[in-house]
Amino acid sequence: MIAPPRPAIPWNRAVVFTLLAIVGAVADLWTKQAVFDWRGLPRQSDPWWLIEGYVGVETTVNIGAVFGIGAGQGTLFAALSVFAATAILVWLFYFGAASQWWLTVAMGCVMGGIFGNLYDRLGLWWEPGYPEQWRSGVRDWILWQASEDYKWPNFNIADSLLVCGAGMLLWHSFFPPAEADGSSDNPSGDRSADNPTVDDGREATTGGPPA
């Protein structure tokens, strides 16, 4: 059985995906560096509030994953990030998911988030004199809380990109576009359009047996 040909990927999908990944990663890394230069390392300064008691800036280092889960497993998370980035490229440009704009943009955001946090996981920001456990930690700085009793874990631009991309994928899974929901170009269901004429050596008739 011959496999159906994979859809051709327009060049502009690769351009948009690459730009989103690069711009997202650069924005994340630049803001991390700028905020840490401004506010210092964790606990060196009090939170700076944009909206008092709710939204502000506070530097922290997350040595785990989401919500601090898996603390100390930075090398594992870095390896998983590389695997995820490779899988995204294969899915988009080999299996053809990039033929859809929605998936291209979603995965561009995710890739930007992966690159931003992977830089930190690899210890490329770490300097001698910092705590050793920070070597594979991720710099966070966005502070968001409802009150002193209800604080959201600090996060960064890369985390925001990952969440946005994941949200877009979730939306896509519940509300797929028309071209991806199994519908064909023949919505009436008339199979004759797909099977116009079968030449079996006999003329088509409209009534009883031929005279």
C-alpha positions in Angstrom: 0.0 0.0 0.0 1.4 3.3 -1.0 1.4 6.0 1.7 -0.3 9.3 0.7 2.1 12.1 -0.1 2.9 14.5 2.8 1.6 18.0 2.3 4.0 20.6 0.9 4.9 23.2 3.6 4.9 26.8 2.3 8.1 28.6 2.9 6.4 31.4 4.9 5.4 28.9 7.7 9.1 28.1 8.3 9.9 31.8 8.4 7.1 32.7 10.9 8.0 29.7 13.1 11.7 30.6 13.2 10.9 34.3 13.9 8.6 33.4 16.8 11.1 31.1 18.3 14.0 33.5 18.0 12.1 36.6 19.1 10.5 34.7 22.0 13.8 33.4 23.2 15.6 36.7 22.9 12.8 38.6 24.7 13.0 36.0 27.5 16.7 36.1 27.9 17.0 39.9 27.6 14.3 40.5 30.3 15.9 38.0 32.6 19.3 39.6 32.4 17.8 43.1 32.7 15.7 42.4 35.7 18.5 40.5 37.5 20.9 43.4 36.9 18.2 45.8 38.2 16.9 43.9 41.2 19.9 41.7 42.0 19.9 38.0 42.9 17.0 36.5 44.9 16.5 38.0 48.3 18.8 40.9 47.6 15.9 43.3 47.3 12.3 43.5 48.2 9.6 43.0 45.5 8.9 46.0 43.2 5.2 46.4 42.7 3.5 47.5 39.5 0.1 47.0 41.2 0.7 47.0 44.9 0.1 43.5 46.4 -0.9 41.9 43.1 1.6 42.3 40.2 5.3 43.0 40.6 8.9 42.0 40.0 10.8 39.7 42.2 13.9 37.6 41.2 13.9 33.9 42.0 15.7 30.8 40.7 13.6 27.7 40.0 15.7 24.6 40.3 12.8 22.4 39.4 10.2 22.4 36.7 6.7 23.8 37.0 5.9 24.8 40.6 9.3 23.6 41.6 8.6 19.9 40.9 11.7 17.8 40.4 14.1 20.1 42.1 17.7 19.2 41.3 16.9 17.4 38.0 18.0 20.2 35.8 20.1 18.0 33.5 17.0 15.7 32.9 14.8 18.7 32.1 17.4 20.0 29.7 17.5 16.6 27.9 13.7 16.6 27.8 13.8 20.1 26.3 16.1 19.0 23.5 13.9 16.0 22.8 10.8 18.2 22.7 12.4 20.7 20.3 13.4 17.9 18.0 10.0 16.3 18.1 8.4 19.7 17.3 10.5 20.2 14.2 9.8 16.7 12.9 6.1 17.0 13.5 5.8 20.4 11.8 8.1 20.0 8.8 8.3 16.3 8.2 4.8 15.2 9.0 3.3 18.4 7.8 1.6 20.0 10.8 3.0 23.3 9.7 0.5 23.3 6.8 -1.8 24.8 9.4 -1.1 28.4 10.6 -2.6 27.8 14.1 -0.1 24.9 14.8 2.8 26.9 13.3 2.2 29.8 15.6 1.5 27.6 18.6 4.7 25.6 18.1 6.7 28.8 17.4 5.7 30.1 20.9 6.6 26.8 22.5 10.0 26.6 20.8 10.8 30.2 22.0 9.9 29.1 25.5 12.0 26.0 25.2 15.1 27.9 24.0 14.8 30.5 26.7 14.6 28.1 29.6 17.1 25.7 28.0 19.7 28.4 28.1 19.3 28.6 31.9 19.1 24.9 32.3 22.5 24.5 30.7 24.0 26.9 33.2 25.0 29.5 30.6 24.0 32.3 33.0 25.6 30.9 36.1 28.7 32.4 37.5 31.3 31.3 40.1 30.2 32.2 43.5 26.5 31.5 42.9 25.0 28.6 44.8 25.8 25.3 43.0 22.1 24.3 42.8 21.5 27.3 40.7 23.7 26.0 37.9 20.7 24.2 36.2 18.1 26.6 37.6 15.8 28.9 35.6 15.6 32.6 36.4 12.1 33.8 37.1 11.0 37.4 37.9 7.3 38.0 37.2 5.4 38.1 40.6 1.7 37.6 40.5 -0.6 37.0 43.5 -4.1 37.5 44.8 -2.9 38.2 48.3 -0.1 37.1 50.7 -2.0 33.8 51.1 -2.5 33.1 47.4 0.7 33.5 45.5 1.3 32.1 42.0 4.9 30.8 41.6 7.1 33.4 39.9 7.6 32.9 36.2 9.2 34.4 33.1 8.5 35.2 29.5 9.5 31.7 28.4 7.0 30.2 30.7 4.4 32.5 29.3 5.2 31.4 25.8 5.0 27.8 26.8 1.6 28.3 28.4 0.3 30.3 25.4 1.4 27.6 23.0 0.0 24.8 25.1 -3.3 26.7 25.3 -3.5 27.1 21.6 -2.9 23.3 21.2 -5.6 22.6 23.7 -8.0 24.9 21.8 -7.1 23.2 18.5 -7.8 19.8 20.0 -11.4 20.8 21.0 -12.1 23.1 18.0 -10.2 21.8 15.0 -10.3 23.8 11.8 -12.6 22.6 9.0 -9.8 21.1 7.0 -8.6 19.0 9.9 -12.0 17.6 11.2 -12.3 14.8 8.6 -14.6 16.7 6.2 -13.9 16.5 2.5 -14.3 18.8 -0.4 -17.6 17.1 -1.1 -19.8 18.1 1.9 -23.0 16.8 0.3 -21.9 13.2 0.7 -22.6 12.4 -2.9 -20.2 9.6 -3.7 -20.9 9.9 -7.4 -18.7 13.0 -7.5 -15.8 10.9 -6.2 -16.6 7.9 -8.5 -18.0 9.6 -11.6 -18.1 6.7 -14.1 -17.3 3.1 -14.0 -16.7 1.6 -17.4 -17.9 -2.1 -17.1 -18.6 -2.5 -20.8 -22.3 -1.6 -20.5 -24.2 1.6 -21.2 -25.9 3.4 -18.4 -29.7 3.0 -18.3 -32.5 5.0 -16.8 -35.2 2.3 -16.7 -35.6 -1.4 -17.3 -33.5 -3.7 -19.4 -32.2 -2.5 -22.7 -34.4 -3.0 -25.7 
